[in-house]
Amino acid sequence: MTFTVTRERVVSISPNCSLSPRQARIFMASLVIPTIVISTALALAGFWLVLPFAGLEMLAIAWALRISLRRGRYQEVVRVSDRHLVVEKGQQKVLERVEFPRYWSAVKLIPASIATYPSRLVVGCRGDSLEIGACLTESERRGLCEHLRQLVGPVEASPRLAIPR
């Protein structure tokens, strides 16, 4: 899981999905072809009940692979301007967009109540809050928290951002 700073004011957070759609098709074919060959041979030998179970098994694997690829397209974009802190979440299009006034916004890293659970990175303003970076590791979440705190600044004292050239 990674977060990247594309410009000084824009942070993009997305899971590290190392499997491409092409690789997923190759992987699926490497499972389906031998399964069909073996289950057909067993069906011809009289064990016909193997075919439906092999088919169900391949459908379950294809379904899990599709969900994994879909989750790999998830992205969170955090934009910090002189006036606003905007968080957009979605996969291929923005499904959730939240805007906070930067001057009143705060970035908090909330420790977990159970030691083995991950902390929560929350941005918010006046009682409204939104968790970001849930797909990040603990060290990445801490680094992102520090970076966002530098951009946003303390409540009621937001620093002026440099204009990119």
Secondary structure, 3 states (H helix, E strand, C coil): CEEEEEECCEEEEECCCCCCHHHHHHHHHHHHHHHHHHHHHHHHCCCCCHHHHHHHHHHHHHHHHHHHHHHCCCEEEEEECCCEEEEEEECCCEEEEEEEEHHHCEEEEECCCCCCCCCEEEEEECCEEEEECCCCCHHHHHHHHHHHHHHHCCCCCCCCCCCCC
